[in-house]
Amino acid sequence: MKYLVFLAFSLVTSLANAVSYDCTVTKKLDFENVYQPAQMEKYKFSARIHDSEKPKVDRCSIKPNDNKVTCDSYDIDRVEVDKHVGYKKFYLFRSQFDIQLFPDMKFVENNGRGGIAFGTCKLL
């Protein structure tokens, strides 16, 4: 039932207004290592999903030399909604990247080049 509510909410908000999610990375790994808690705190990895008529994703982290958050913004090429579970998948083809947003506000970021991140989102 909660999946149907999320799906309906996503469809209504997408049609009526833009909605944005602030997603904090809580676990990150790639083909070389698993990021340790100190690294997670140091870099503060995050993503912002802007779900609208022209969806975008901002991938953010702290640049160590500047000690400030910087973000790269990407236009989303395609959005799919799973009809069984109700999660949304945002595809960025040129960047070989996707983000899956689940009804419980958990997310998975797959950078397509050997890295993956997990975390939780909240509505902005």
Residue pairs with C-beta under 8 A, 6 or more apart in sequence:
2 103
2 104
3 85
3 86
3 103
4 86
5 103
6 86
6 103
7 81
7 86
7 103
10 19
10 51
10 81
10 86
10 88
11 81
13 19
13 51
14 51
14 52
14 53
17 52
18 50
18 51
18 52
18 53
19 51
19 52
19 123
19 124
20 48
20 49
20 50
20 51
20 123
20 124
21 48
21 49
21 51
21 101
21 105
21 107
21 121
21 122
21 123
21 124
22 46
22 48
22 121
22 122
22 123
22 124
23 46
23 47
23 48
23 49
23 99
23 101
23 107
23 109
23 119
23 120
23 121
24 45
24 46
24 119
24 120
24 121
25 40
25 45
25 46
25 47
25 109
25 117
25 118
25 119
26 40
26 118
26 119
26 120
27 34
27 35
27 40
27 117
27 118
27 119
28 34
28 35
28 40
28 45
28 115
28 116
28 117
28 118
29 35
29 115
29 116
29 117
30 111
30 114
30 115
30 116
31 114
31 115
35 43
42 62
42 64
43 61
43 62
43 64
44 60
44 61
44 62
44 69
45 60
45 61
45 117
46 59
46 60
46 61
46 69
46 119
47 57
47 58
47 59
47 60
47 99
47 107
47 109
47 119
48 57
48 58
48 60
48 71
48 124
49 55
49 56
49 57
49 90
49 99
49 101
49 107
49 121
50 56
50 57
50 58
51 79
51 88
51 90
54 75
55 75
55 76
55 79
55 90
56 73
56 74
56 75
56 76
57 73
57 74
57 76
57 90
57 92
57 97
57 99
58 71
58 72
58 73
58 74
59 71
59 72
59 74
59 109
60 69
60 70
60 71
60 72
61 69
61 70
62 68
62 69
62 70
63 70
74 92
74 95
74 97
75 92
76 90
76 91
76 92
77 91
77 92
77 93
77 94
78 90
78 91
78 93
79 88
79 89
79 90
79 91
80 88
80 89
80 91
81 87
81 88
81 89
82 88
82 89
85 102
85 103
86 102
86 103
87 100
87 101
87 102
87 103
88 100
88 101
89 98
89 99
89 100
89 101
90 98
90 99
90 100
90 101
91 97
91 98
92 98
95 111
95 112
96 111
96 112
96 113
97 109
97 110
97 111
97 112
98 109
98 110
98 112
99 107
99 108
99 109
99 110
100 107
100 108
100 110
101 107
101 121
102 108
105 120
105 121
105 122
106 118
106 119
106 120
106 121
107 118
107 119
107 120
107 121
108 116
108 117
108 118
109 116
109 117
109 118
109 119
110 116
111 117
